[in-house]
Amino acid sequence: MEQERKIPAHVAIIMDGNGRWAKKRGLPRTMGHAQGAKVVEQILEDADHMGIKYLTVYAFSTENWSRPGSEVKALMNLLRTYMKTSLAKCAKNNVRIRVIGDKTRLDEDLQASIANLEENTKNNTGIGFQIAINYGARDEMRRAVQKIAAEVKEGKMDARDITEQTISDHLDTAGIPDPDLLIRTCGEERLSNFLMWQLSYSELYFTDKAWPDFDKAELEKAVDAYNHRERRFGGLVS
């Protein structure tokens, strides 16, 4: 009897290779990012249909500010467009959106669009879609420690009572289960400061495909690979 296929509840993706995809075709890097944004929308729909409950994508890292100003501006404009046009799509597809990362560095209009989108989708009951913008795992943990320290100082918490769950509850992803599966594209095999606390026991899947070429078939391959792993969480083989 064929074993029932396990669908990971939470999939995280490091979307690599937009620039290389564009360069290979003699296009400006911004075209690669534009194509990558289209792929995000399709993969979100595919993931939802597969039964994945949460999808988290790495859109813009704390380190990405060091890229050329024109590229950063193009990326921010892409994000603006997405935030403004996705509300109707989210309502139609019952998608719940959360933006993780330090939003205070973003322009005020983008912060307002994010707040509006999060507020208007928070009661949707479909797939949870997390977008990491100005996100870095070390920065996230720093901000979590600051919040915990402030609560201890105010007498709301005793330092001796701090647990791993306390830390998880103060991260940007509070209330969201840790990823079961991390996918990284374009042949890169590192975490790049992404969800380092949450990925402690996640399964990792790497593909040589650049993100603009990523599709449902590749997502299926990643899930199939996940199904061949035995997750022991530090325990012994059964």
N, C-alpha and C positions, 0 to 999 in steps of 0.2 A: 504493500500500500504506500503510495507516494506521501511523503511527509508534507504537512500543511505549510505553506509559505508564510514566513514571519515578516510582517511589515514593520520597519522601525517607526516608533512613534515620533521621533524627532530627528530630522536630518539637518546638518549644518553644511554649508558649502563655502569654500574659498574659491571665488570665481577668478581664475587666473588666465592670462593670455589674450586679453582684448587688444592690447597694443601690438603684440606679436602677430596676431591674426590679421590686423590691418596692414602692418608693414609687409607681410608676405604677399598681400594683394595690391601693394603700391598705394594704399589709402592712408589718410591721416589717422593718427591714433584715436581721435575723437569719434571716427566712424566705427572703430572697434568697440568703443564704449556704448555707442548708440545701438549697435547690433546686440551687444551683451545685455542691454536693458530689455530688449524684445524677448531674448531667451529667458530672462528671469520671469517674465509674465507667463510664458508658456510652461516653464517648469513648475511654477506655483500651481497652475491648473492641473498639470500631470500628477504632481505629488498629491494633491487633494483627491483626485480620482483614484489613486492607488491606495488611499486610506492613511497616508501620512498625516499626523495631527499637527505637527509643528515644523516649519521650515525657517531656518535662519541663514541669511546670506551676508557676506562681508563686502559691503559696498564701498566704504571709504575708511581707511585706517588713520590713526593718529600720525603715522609716519608719512602718509600720502601728501601732507601739506608741503613736503620738500620737492614734489614734482614741479615741472614748469608751470608758471602761473596760468598760462592759456589752457593747459590740460585740467588744472584744478577748477578753473572757472567753468569749463565745459562739463565737468563732472557734476558740479553744483547745479548748473542749469538743468542737467538731466534729472537730478533729484527733485528740483523744483517742479519740473513738468510732471514727474511721476506723482508727486504729492497732490498736485492740483487736479489731475485727471483720473486718479485711481479710486476716488470716493464712490463713484457710480458703479465701477467694476466690483469694488469690495461689497457694496450693498447687494448687487446681483448674485455674487458668488459666496456671500456670507463669510467673507474673510475678515479676520481680526488682526489689526496691525499694531506692532509696537516697534519704536525706534530705540535701539540701545546704543550707548556711547555718550560722550560728553557733548550735549547739544548746545551748551552755552557759547561755544566758539563759532557756531553757525550764525549766518546773517539773521536778523530779526524776522524777516518775512518767511524764511525757511523754517525757523522755529515755530512761527505761528501756524504754518501749513501742517507741520508735523503734529502739533497739539490738536488741531482741528480734526485731522485724520484719525488720530488715536482716540479722541473723544467720541467721534461718530461711528467708530467700528468696535468699541470696547464691549458691546453687548452681542456682537455677532457670535454665532456658535460653531462656525466652520473652522477651517484650518487657521492656526495661529502663525502669522507671518512676521518674523523679526528681521529688521533691516539694521545692520551695524553701520553707523555713520559717525565719523570722528571717534572711532572705537579702537581701543587697545586694551588687552587683557590686564596688563600691569597697571594701566591707568584706572581701569574699572576696580581692581582690587585696592588700589590706593584710595579711591573715593569711598569704597565700602569700609575700609579701616577708619577713615576720617568720621564717617557717620556713626560707626560703633563707638569710637573714642568719645565723640560728643555725647552719646547717650549714657556712657559710663560716667562722664564728668557731671552730667545733669542728674545723676542718681537714678536713671531709668533702668539701669542694668548693672550688675556686678561683674567685674572682669573675670571672676572665677567661673561664671556661668556661660561664658562664650564657648560655643560649640561650632563644629563644621556647618551645622544647619543655620546657626546665627549668621555666619559669613555668607552662605548661599542666599539667605533672606535679605541681605543688604546689597547684593549684586544687581546689575541692570536686568538680569534674567529672573529675578525673584518670582516664584510661582510657576515657573516653566520647567518641565523636567529636563535633565541633562540630555544632550544629544546621544542617541544610540549609534549614529553613523556620521562620520565626517567625510566629505568628498572634496578633493582638491584637483583642479584641472591643470592642463598644460605641462605635465611632467614634473612639477615641483612637489617636493616631499618634506615639507616642514609646516609648523603651526603658524608661524609669522604673527605671534602675539594675539592669537584669536582664541577666545573662550578657554584659556588654559586651565582654569579651575574646573569648568564644566566638562571638559573633554578628558578628564582623568582616566575614565574607563571606556571611552568611546572606541568603536571600531573605525579604522582608517581605510579609505579607498582612494587610490591615486590613478588618474587617467592621463594619457598623453594628449587627449583632445583639448584644444583651446576652448575657453568658455563659449565664444560665439558659435562653436560647432557642437556644443553639448545639446543632447536631445533626450526624448523619452526613452529611447533604446539604451542610451548610456546610463540613465537613471535606473532602468531595469537591471542592467548589468551590475551596478553598484549594490542594489538590493539583493540580487542573487548572490553576490560575494558575501554580503552580510549574513545571508542564510547559511553559508558554509563555515561560519565562525562559531566557536563555542565560547560564550561569554562567561568567564569564571569570577570576575571581580576580585581577583587576588586569591581565590580559593583553589582547590585541587581539581584535577580532571575527574569527572564522574565516571 
